[in-house]
Amino acid sequence: MSRDLDTRARRAAESLTQAVDAAEFTVNSPAAVKTRRPLVAVLRPAIAMALLMIGAAVGGALVTDSDSEQTPVPTTVPLVPTSLAETTPSEPEPAPPTTAYVPPTTATTTAPTTTVASDLEAPFIEITSPEEGAEFEEKTIAFEGVTEPGAKVAAGRWEADVDDSGNWRIVLVLSEGKNTARFTATDEAGNSSEATVTVFYVPAPETTTTTIEEKEHEFSAFATFGSCSETPPYDIYYGTGKPGTVIQITSDYGSGSVEVSENGEWEKKVVFETAPPDKAFLVKVADEFGNSKKFEMIYQPA
């Protein structure tokens, strides 16, 4: 019986060795390496198989001995401790790596942004005519100049004419004396600049054309004495005027009149009968056209 038991045990050991070799092969297999299973998880079925084979061999030997020696033996041998499967939980196999689907990106072409620089520069303006300090006898003067094409030129509330090349022109009315003209150029962006010029308006003196005859007949008046000692006092006045016109001589103490002769001369003696002595008074000589002259007269009795 013992020889038979040894034989069975040796076979069981050989089966266990083969199972361990198979387990080692399984552990080192590409699938095991790939999934990285723990060693205990791989050896557990091999050990269980070996224990089953050893239990079967021992059980068979015990049965044989019972037949020969009539010794009762237990008919059931626990093959695998139930606690082995319970105390060593198997680790779940890791899920195969998943590759997230990434949709192909579509290249978006963005047009370059064009930035337009702001116009911050003021337009130039130049006055070409008239020159600084110029004098004019005319009241209405044309001012001319040049500016940036597209700009507007104004003098106060009056706007100048500007052509496509920037040449501008405007006519202004001057005041007598000094005039400072100020011109403003404004471009489309609202920038502006100024230019000024000073001119003078000196009106020409009025000229009167007088003929020799008219000159000879201009109004004039003179007094002969200016004082008198005779009683009653008097004075003689004379001068020139327009032929045929009347010369009036007036005062508070005596008056007279005379017609201008054809040659344009006149003369008149005027007596001041009521003149107070030693008191000066005025005598006025005038023609029909408003021309006049005044003289002082005094009565000084002897």
Secondary structure, 3 states (H helix, E strand, C coil): CHHHHHHHHHHHHHHHHHHHHHHHHHHHCHHHHHHCCCHHHHHHHHHHHHHHHHHHHHHHHHHHHHHHHCCCCCCCCCCCCHHHHHHCCCCCCCCCCCCCCCCCCCCCCCCCCCCCCCCCCCCCEEEEECCCCCEECCCEEEEEEEECCCCEEEECCEECEECCCCEEEEEEECCCEEEEEEEEEECCCCCEEEEEEEEEECCCCCCCCCCHHHHHCCCEEEECCCEECCCCCEEEEEEECCCCCEEEEECCCCCEEEECCCCCEEEEEEECCCCCECCCEEEEEECCCCCEEEEEEEECCC
